[in-house]
Amino acid sequence: MEYAIKVQGLTKHYKDFTLDNVSFQVPAGSIVGFIGENGAGKSTTIKAILDLIQKDDGSIELLGQENGARNREIKEQISVIFDECYFPDGLMVENVNQMMKQTYRHWEPETFFHYCKEFGLPGKKEVKEFSRGMKVKLSIAVALSHKAKLIILDDACGSLDPIVRNEILDIFMDFIQEEEHTVFLSSHITSDIEKICDYILLIHKGRILFFENKDALLYDYGIVKCTEEQYKELDPAWIVGVQKNRFEVEVLVNNRQSLEGQFHDYVVDQASIEDILLYVVKNNIEKI
């Protein structure tokens, strides 16, 4: 299997936070959702991948190249979309086109203007007059217009309304139809992650908790609503997280099918990606 991103033992120390021995591999031709609570280490990981911060330890490969973010040829095959737009305020769409034409050898003006039109970006307004959502759409239009093989998003779509987000997610799904195209999507909107991602990467307090196939997660995980006595009958190996209240116990389990087969009178609901995130983080479980 080919990998678009390979991270091994990535470590970065700050005064009050440590990215702790982070390792994962992103298969080429996939969409990977990178999730975790605010401050979990998502942006720090992405900045280290892009060589925007100096790592203390570990190795990083991008598109098969070690320290690929330092290689000009590799950098031209990567698009990065942050939650802020970094184009100068005085530029208009045509100015952005001219600037990118000088930046990327494979820049495609027709593709760029196609997306600008599709996103409803005004051609006669300066960037400083754009709304936050319009600025993000401008960044996405650029990202899709220079034959990139890897697109990395760092919470970029949070400012977009649901309709536009849905359109952009569909565009990303079309983008990976070519097997060499990959999307690494960091987002706090778990419904977006659940809709389009092939794999889920969960980070918590600077440590990777799991990297799993999304469909397998949704198939295997469930939420059991039961009494305290019923909870005690569950196999501890199945239990991922627990929430208790005065009336019942809610348990996130990792083997829904086996539980339903063994305990016919238990109520087991399918768990969403958001459920899994909340239960795992709340219970601070570091291995699933």
Order of alpha helices (4+ residues) and beta strands (2+ residues): beta-beta-beta-alpha-beta-beta-alpha-beta-alpha-alpha-alpha-beta-alpha-beta-alpha-beta-beta-alpha-beta-alpha-beta-beta-alpha-beta-alpha
